Amino acid sequence: MPFGTSVAALASECQRNRQRAINRQILQGASCMAATALRHLCRLAPKAVSSAALPLRQTQGYQVAGIRRASTYRAAVLKEFGQDLEVQELKRRKIKKEEVRVAVYSCGVNASDVLMVDNKYDQVLKPPFVPGFEICGEVIEVGADVKTLASGGRVIGISKENLGGFAEECVLNEKDIWPVDHAVGFDYGAALADTYATALIGLNRRAEINENSTVLVTAAAGGLGLAAVDLAANVYKAKVIGVCGTEDKADLVRQKGAWSALKYNKKHVESKVKEVTNGKGVDIIFDAVGGDIFNETLSCIAHEGSVIVAGFASRVIPHIETSQLLPKAVSLIGLSLTHYRDADNSVYRQAIEDVIEMHEMGLIKPHISANFKLEETGEAFEFLRERKSTGKVVLDIR
């Protein structure tokens, strides 16, 4: 299905499938075969289906997918900085009117989680706390004011304010949760929203990517970089050049749809950009590295090109002379998904809805390089620290 060049146009193109989001929660009690038939019926004639006639899983007793009602749940807790996380039983708290309790099946493990437990994160945190913000699971309880979700529904949640994802249960505000089809695996759900929505806003809303664009992605084998490659190449059909740390990672980037992928070397990158663009330069640079790579890749940008600053994996924030932007009329774009949550919540929610739709339609798919159990959070962190990961790393909690 062809897509336009704006998030709004993309949402309009997917409108036939929007009814699923309304009816997901009422479809969960049906068998897989019945749910499939009902989903097709809802898409073809949504007004003819009465939601009151369909069975709902009940919140009372919390008997959802075999989840027992209990006063405690298991969580990986950081008790002190410098120590390993410890799996222990925590007391369940009462939820507020606008909150939702989710049984967490999978949680993404991100670089920011490592920085938090290493006490190197920008935000000041005080132990004890439970890390993890990117979850996928099933609703087991809703607050009195929650109207869009029901017990039993599969959901994706982003909990950057309160964290708590490395646990069997997590409590989130309704506005930080999105329904997702039961056909979506829990691990993919936990690897999807944060990176893909960030890349979508940057490439689409801010840089106005289209099928004629050429895009240079740094750290292209990382979670955010690979999401940018996937969207640019497979949704917008742009020509993508990926830059990464090793040849093995470059091969993965090519498999994801990049026109070209190579190990970083300033001269090699400049040469490849000239070759691919006939000397013009790339229209978009999507950078999540910072440091020297940011400054060195600026020479690859085309006239009136856009440079998206999406993160600093190198932990070195580059300094740029504004005079460097003048010769080619370059646009420098800062990007933070968390900022959109607070400053423009409708764009934030729409972007995540869109990437969920794209995944459900088979247009995009997160790459998961490793899965760990809740008791293996230490190993998961070391896997990231040693730069062994590509794409995403996920904790399988249930």
C-alpha positions as CSV (number, residue, x, y, z in Angstrom):
1,M,0.0,0.0,0.0
2,P,1.5,3.4,-1.0
3,F,2.0,5.9,1.7
4,G,2.1,9.7,1.6
5,T,4.8,12.0,2.9
6,S,3.2,13.0,6.2
7,V,2.2,11.3,9.3
8,A,-1.4,12.6,8.8
9,A,-1.4,11.1,5.2
10,L,-0.1,7.8,6.5
11,A,-2.8,7.7,9.2
12,S,-5.4,8.4,6.5
13,E,-4.0,5.6,4.3
14,C,-4.3,3.1,7.2
15,Q,-7.9,4.2,8.2
16,R,-9.5,1.0,7.1
17,N,-7.6,-0.8,9.9
18,R,-8.3,1.8,12.6
19,Q,-11.6,0.0,13.6
20,R,-9.4,-2.8,14.9
21,A,-8.0,-0.6,17.5
22,I,-11.5,0.2,18.8
23,N,-12.6,-3.4,18.8
24,R,-9.4,-5.1,19.9
25,Q,-10.4,-5.2,23.6
26,I,-13.8,-6.8,22.8
27,L,-12.2,-9.5,20.5
28,Q,-9.9,-11.0,23.1
29,G,-12.4,-13.5,24.6
30,A,-13.1,-15.2,21.2
31,S,-11.1,-18.0,19.7
32,C,-8.4,-17.2,17.3
33,M,-10.6,-18.4,14.4
34,A,-13.6,-16.4,15.6
35,A,-11.4,-13.3,16.3
36,T,-10.1,-13.4,12.7
37,A,-13.6,-13.6,11.3
38,L,-14.8,-10.8,13.5
39,R,-11.8,-8.6,12.6
40,H,-12.6,-8.9,8.9
41,L,-16.3,-8.2,9.6
42,C,-15.3,-5.1,11.6
43,R,-13.2,-3.8,8.8
44,L,-15.8,-4.4,6.1
45,A,-18.9,-3.2,8.1
46,P,-17.9,-1.7,11.5
47,K,-21.2,0.0,12.1
48,A,-23.0,-3.4,11.8
49,V,-21.1,-4.9,14.7
50,S,-22.5,-4.4,18.2
51,S,-19.7,-4.3,20.7
52,A,-22.2,-5.2,23.4
53,A,-22.7,-8.6,21.8
54,L,-19.1,-9.7,22.0
55,P,-17.5,-11.2,25.1
56,L,-15.1,-9.3,27.3
57,R,-12.6,-10.8,29.7
58,Q,-13.4,-9.7,33.2
59,T,-11.1,-7.6,35.4
60,Q,-12.6,-9.0,38.6
61,G,-10.3,-11.7,39.9
62,Y,-7.6,-10.8,37.3
63,Q,-8.0,-14.2,35.7
64,V,-6.5,-13.1,32.4
65,A,-4.3,-15.5,30.4
66,G,-3.7,-17.6,33.5
67,I,-2.4,-14.7,35.5
68,R,-3.1,-15.3,39.2
69,R,-4.4,-12.7,41.6
70,A,-1.7,-11.9,44.1
71,S,-0.5,-9.2,46.4
72,T,3.1,-9.3,45.2
73,Y,5.0,-9.7,41.9
74,R,8.6,-10.3,40.9
75,A,10.8,-7.4,39.7
76,A,14.5,-6.8,39.0
77,V,15.4,-4.0,41.5
78,L,18.5,-1.8,41.6
79,K,19.1,-1.3,45.3
80,E,22.3,0.6,45.0
81,F,24.4,2.0,42.2
82,G,27.3,-0.2,41.4
83,Q,25.4,-3.4,42.3
84,D,23.7,-5.9,40.1
85,L,19.9,-5.9,39.9
86,E,18.2,-8.2,42.3
87,V,15.0,-10.1,41.6
88,Q,12.7,-9.8,44.5
89,E,9.0,-9.8,45.4
90,L,7.4,-6.3,45.5
91,K,4.0,-5.4,46.9
92,R,1.3,-4.5,44.4
93,R,-0.1,-1.0,44.9
94,K,-3.5,0.3,44.2
95,I,-3.9,1.9,40.9
96,K,-5.3,5.4,40.4
97,K,-8.4,6.3,38.3
98,E,-6.4,7.1,35.1
99,E,-4.0,4.1,35.4
100,V,-3.8,0.7,34.0
101,R,-2.1,-2.4,35.5
102,V,-0.3,-4.5,32.8
103,A,1.0,-8.0,33.1
104,V,4.4,-7.6,31.4
105,Y,5.5,-10.4,29.1
106,S,8.4,-8.6,27.4
107,C,10.4,-5.5,28.1
108,G,13.0,-3.8,25.9
109,V,16.5,-3.3,27.3
110,N,17.8,0.0,26.1
111,A,21.1,1.9,26.3
112,S,19.4,4.4,28.6
113,D,18.6,1.6,31.1
114,V,22.4,0.8,31.3
115,L,23.2,4.4,31.9
116,M,20.6,4.6,34.6
117,V,22.0,1.6,36.6
118,D,25.5,3.0,36.0
119,N,24.5,6.3,37.5
120,K,25.4,8.1,34.2
121,Y,22.0,9.1,33.0
122,D,21.0,12.7,32.5
123,Q,18.0,12.3,34.8
124,V,18.8,12.0,38.5
125,L,17.4,8.7,39.9
126,K,17.5,7.5,43.5
127,P,17.7,3.7,44.3
128,P,15.9,1.5,44.9
129,F,14.1,1.5,41.5
130,V,13.0,-0.9,38.8
131,P,14.5,0.0,35.4
132,G,12.8,-0.6,32.0
133,F,10.3,1.6,30.2
134,E,9.3,-0.2,26.9
135,I,6.9,-3.0,27.6
136,C,4.4,-5.3,25.9
137,G,1.8,-7.4,27.8
138,E,-1.8,-7.8,28.7
139,V,-4.1,-5.5,30.7
140,I,-5.2,-7.0,34.0
141,E,-6.8,-4.1,35.7
142,V,-8.1,-0.6,34.6
143,G,-8.8,2.5,36.7
144,A,-12.3,3.9,37.1
145,D,-11.7,6.7,34.5
146,V,-10.0,4.5,31.8
147,K,-12.3,4.3,28.8
148,T,-10.1,3.1,25.9
149,L,-8.8,-0.2,27.3
150,A,-10.3,-3.4,28.8
151,S,-9.0,-6.3,30.7
152,G,-7.4,-9.0,28.5
153,G,-6.2,-6.7,25.7
154,R,-2.7,-6.9,24.5
155,V,-0.9,-3.6,24.7
156,I,2.4,-1.7,24.2
157,G,3.4,0.8,26.8
158,I,6.2,3.4,27.3
159,S,6.8,4.3,30.9
160,K,9.7,6.8,30.8
161,E,8.4,8.7,33.8
162,N,7.9,5.9,36.3
163,L,9.9,3.1,34.7
164,G,9.1,-0.3,36.2
165,G,9.3,-2.5,33.1
166,F,11.7,-5.1,34.4
167,A,8.9,-6.8,36.4
168,E,6.0,-9.1,36.1
169,E,3.6,-6.1,36.4
170,C,3.8,-2.5,35.5
171,V,1.4,0.4,36.2
172,L,1.1,3.1,33.5
173,N,-1.1,6.0,32.7
174,E,-3.7,5.3,30.1
175,K,-2.1,7.9,27.8
176,D,1.1,5.9,27.6
177,I,-0.5,2.7,26.4
178,W,-1.5,1.5,22.9
179,P,-3.6,-1.5,22.0
180,V,-2.0,-4.0,19.6
181,D,-3.2,-7.0,17.8
182,H,-2.8,-10.4,19.5
183,A,-0.9,-11.6,16.4
184,V,2.0,-9.4,17.4
185,G,4.5,-11.2,19.5
186,F,5.3,-9.8,22.9
187,D,9.0,-9.5,22.2
188,Y,8.4,-7.6,18.9
189,G,5.9,-5.3,20.7
190,A,8.5,-4.5,23.3
191,A,11.0,-3.7,20.6
192,L,8.9,-1.5,18.4
193,A,7.5,1.8,19.7
194,D,10.3,3.9,21.0
195,T,12.8,3.6,18.2
196,Y,10.4,3.4,15.3
197,A,8.3,6.3,16.4
198,T,11.4,8.4,17.0
199,A,12.7,7.6,13.5
200,L,9.2,8.2,11.9
201,I,8.9,11.7,13.4
202,G,12.4,12.6,12.4
203,L,12.3,11.2,8.8
204,N,8.7,12.0,8.0
205,R,7.4,14.9,9.9
206,R,10.7,16.9,10.2
207,A,12.8,15.9,7.2
208,E,9.9,15.2,4.8
209,I,11.4,12.0,3.4
210,N,10.1,10.7,0.1
211,E,10.9,8.0,-2.5
212,N,13.5,10.3,-4.2
213,S,15.4,10.9,-1.0
214,T,18.9,9.6,-0.2
215,V,19.5,9.0,3.5
216,L,22.7,8.4,5.4
217,V,22.2,6.6,8.7
218,T,25.0,6.4,11.3
219,A,25.0,3.6,13.9
220,A,22.8,1.9,11.4
221,A,22.9,-1.5,13.1
222,G,21.7,-0.1,16.5
223,G,18.1,-0.1,17.7
224,L,17.4,3.5,16.5
225,G,19.6,3.3,13.4
226,L,18.1,0.0,12.2
227,A,14.6,1.4,12.7
228,A,15.5,4.4,10.5
229,V,16.9,2.1,7.8
230,D,13.7,-0.1,7.9
231,L,11.4,2.9,7.6
232,A,13.3,4.8,5.0
233,A,14.0,1.8,2.8
234,N,10.9,-0.3,3.1
235,V,8.1,2.2,3.8
236,Y,9.3,5.3,1.9
237,K,11.4,3.5,-0.7
238,A,14.3,6.0,-0.2
239,K,17.9,5.1,-1.1
240,V,19.7,4.4,2.2
241,I,23.4,4.3,3.0
242,G,24.1,2.7,6.4
243,V,27.2,3.2,8.4
244,C,28.2,0.9,11.2
245,G,31.1,-0.6,13.2
246,T,31.8,-4.0,11.6
247,E,31.3,-5.8,8.4
248,D,28.9,-8.3,10.0
249,K,26.7,-5.4,11.1
250,A,26.9,-3.9,7.7
251,D,25.6,-7.1,6.2
252,L,22.6,-6.9,8.6
253,V,21.9,-3.4,7.5
254,R,21.9,-4.4,3.9
255,Q,19.5,-7.2,4.7
256,K,17.2,-4.6,6.3
257,G,17.0,-2.8,2.9
258,A,19.9,-0.4,2.7
259,W,21.2,0.4,-0.8
260,S,24.7,0.3,0.7
261,A,26.2,-0.4,4.1
262,L,29.8,-0.1,5.1
263,K,32.1,0.1,8.1
264,Y,32.8,3.7,9.1
265,N,35.7,5.4,7.5
266,K,35.4,9.1,6.6
267,K,37.0,8.7,3.2
268,H,35.1,5.5,2.3
269,V,31.8,7.1,3.4
270,E,32.4,10.3,1.4
271,S,33.3,8.2,-1.7
272,K,30.2,6.0,-1.4
273,V,28.0,9.0,-1.0
274,K,29.4,10.6,-4.1
275,E,28.9,7.4,-6.0
276,V,25.3,6.8,-4.9
277,T,24.2,10.4,-5.3
278,N,26.3,11.4,-8.4
279,G,28.2,13.9,-6.4
280,K,25.2,15.7,-5.1
281,G,25.3,14.5,-1.4
282,V,22.6,12.9,0.7
283,D,19.3,14.7,1.4
284,I,19.0,13.5,5.0
285,I,21.6,12.4,7.6
286,F,20.1,10.5,10.5
287,D,22.6,10.6,13.3
288,A,22.4,8.9,16.7
289,V,26.1,8.8,17.4
290,G,27.4,12.3,17.9
291,G,31.1,12.9,18.5
292,D,33.5,13.0,15.6
293,I,31.2,11.0,13.3
294,F,28.6,13.7,13.4
295,N,31.1,16.4,12.4
296,E,32.8,14.3,9.7
297,T,29.5,13.2,8.0
298,L,28.4,16.9,7.6
299,S,30.5,17.0,4.4
300,C,28.1,14.4,2.9
301,I,25.0,16.6,3.1
302,A,23.4,18.0,-0.1
303,H,22.2,21.5,-0.7
304,E,19.2,22.2,1.5
305,G,19.7,18.9,3.2
306,S,18.5,18.0,6.7
307,V,20.7,16.6,9.5
308,I,18.7,14.9,12.2
309,V,20.3,14.7,15.7
310,A,18.6,11.8,17.3
311,G,21.0,10.8,20.1
312,F,24.6,10.5,21.3
313,A,25.6,6.8,21.4
314,S,29.3,7.9,21.6
315,R,28.4,9.8,24.8
316,V,30.2,12.8,23.2
317,I,28.0,15.7,22.3
318,P,29.5,17.4,19.2
319,H,30.1,21.1,18.9
320,I,29.3,22.7,15.6
321,E,30.0,26.2,14.3
322,T,26.8,27.6,12.9
323,S,28.8,28.9,9.9
324,Q,29.1,25.2,8.8
325,L,25.4,25.3,8.1
326,L,25.5,28.3,5.7
327,P,27.3,27.1,2.6
328,K,24.7,24.4,1.8
329,A,21.7,25.9,3.6
330,V,21.6,22.9,5.9
331,S,18.8,22.4,8.4
332,L,19.8,21.0,11.7
333,I,16.9,19.1,13.4
334,G,16.9,18.0,17.1
335,L,14.7,15.1,17.9
336,S,13.3,13.7,21.2
337,L,10.3,11.4,21.4
338,T,9.9,12.2,25.1
339,H,9.7,15.9,24.3
340,Y,6.9,15.2,21.9
341,R,5.0,13.4,24.6
342,D,4.9,16.6,26.6
343,A,4.9,19.3,23.9
344,D,2.6,17.7,21.2
345,N,1.0,14.6,22.6
346,S,-1.3,14.1,19.6
347,V,1.8,13.7,17.3
348,Y,3.4,11.4,19.9
349,R,0.5,9.1,20.1
350,Q,-0.2,9.2,16.3
351,A,3.4,8.3,15.5
352,I,3.3,5.2,17.7
353,E,-0.2,4.2,16.4
354,D,1.3,4.5,12.9
355,V,4.3,2.3,13.5
356,I,2.0,-0.3,15.2
357,E,-0.1,-0.3,12.1
358,M,2.9,-0.6,9.8
359,H,4.2,-3.6,11.8
360,E,0.7,-5.3,11.9
361,M,0.6,-4.9,8.1
362,G,4.1,-6.4,7.6
363,L,5.8,-3.3,6.4
364,I,8.3,-3.1,9.2
365,K,9.8,-5.5,11.7
366,P,12.2,-4.8,14.6
367,H,15.4,-6.9,14.7
368,I,15.9,-8.6,18.0
369,S,19.5,-9.7,18.5
370,A,19.1,-11.4,21.9
371,N,16.5,-12.4,24.5
372,F,17.2,-12.8,28.2
373,K,15.1,-13.8,31.2
374,L,14.3,-11.5,34.1
375,E,17.0,-13.2,36.2
376,E,19.5,-12.4,33.4
377,T,19.4,-8.6,33.5
378,G,23.1,-8.5,34.3
379,E,23.9,-10.5,31.3
380,A,21.7,-8.3,29.1
381,F,23.4,-5.2,30.3
382,E,26.9,-6.7,29.6
383,F,25.7,-7.7,26.1
384,L,24.9,-4.0,25.5
385,R,28.0,-2.7,27.2
386,E,30.3,-4.9,25.1
387,R,28.5,-3.6,21.9
388,K,27.5,-7.1,20.9
389,S,23.9,-6.1,20.2
390,T,22.3,-5.2,16.9
391,G,18.8,-3.8,16.8
392,K,17.1,-4.5,20.1
393,V,17.6,-6.6,23.2
394,V,14.6,-7.9,25.0
395,L,13.8,-9.4,28.5
396,D,11.3,-12.3,28.3
397,I,9.6,-12.0,31.7
398,R,6.6,-14.4,31.5
